[in-house]
Structures are given as structure tokens and as C-alpha cells.
Amino acid sequence: MVNVLLMVTAELENLTGLQPQEGCDDPNFPYYFKMKCTNCGEVSQKETCVMLSETVPLPNGRGTTNLVQKCKFCSREGTVTMVPGRGRPLMLEMGQSGKYAPLMVFDCRGLEPVDFSFGQGWKAESVSFRSYSY
């Protein structure tokens, strides 16, 4: 078991905060990654979407996870389970100082998320106290 912490930073010009639309534990926020097989090192060609609201049964039948994916090269299965409750929004002070904000923790078994892709579903708060959705 390996826990992977996704951390983000950005230059927040005229913004005070950046986070998923409904906060860091937004169940409908899609995280897009390419997945690397920890057995053979093969990296998927397409991004895979992982969301808190989407769960599937574990291959052994004991519980659920957010993603089960088979490596196309070596056929080994891996899982990714999201661990909510550890994320924080990226705030202006953090962005200005080049610090990173923790967004989400992923419990990975047999897979390693690589190449995070920013997509839609972000909420940006402006210095004029307005929220914008992207």
C-alpha cells in the first residue's frame, strides 16, 4: 500500500483561493491521471478518471474502491482508493510563496497516478469576494 498525496500550486493573480467546486472532498470532482503499473512500469496512454462518488467492488470482494484497472502490458490488476479529509484549498499566501496545497490522498495498490491533468470543476475566489467556476 502506497499513499500518494496530490499537491497543487499556482500563481493566483487577483485570486484569493482555488479548490474543487464543492471543496477538497467534492464527491463529484473528477481527478484525471495517467496510471503507471508498479509491476512492469507501463504508463497508460489515456487519462483515467477517479471520483469519490464512483465506487466499485474490490477484486477480492472485501469492500469497495474508487478504481480497479488492469495493466494492458502485464495484465496485473491495481486499485486506487481516495482518502478524503486531508485536502486544503490553495490560498493566495501559499501561491505567492511557491508552497503547495494538499488536495487529495490516494491509497494505491499496484498502480501509481502520474501526469495529473487539470480539467473543469474548479472554484476560484477573486480578491473582490466573488466566486467563479471553471
Beta strands, then each sheet from edge to edge (+ up, - down):
strand 1: 2-8
strand 2: 15-20
strand 3: 31-37
strand 4: 48-50
strand 5: 56-57
strand 6: 64-65
strand 7: 67-70
strand 8: 77-83
strand 9: 90-91
strand 10: 101-109
strand 11: 111-117
strand 12: 122-126
strand 13: 131-133
sheet 1: 1+ 10- 8+ 7-
sheet 2: 9+ 2- 12+ 13-
sheet 3: 4+ 3- 11+
sheet 4: 5+ 6-
end
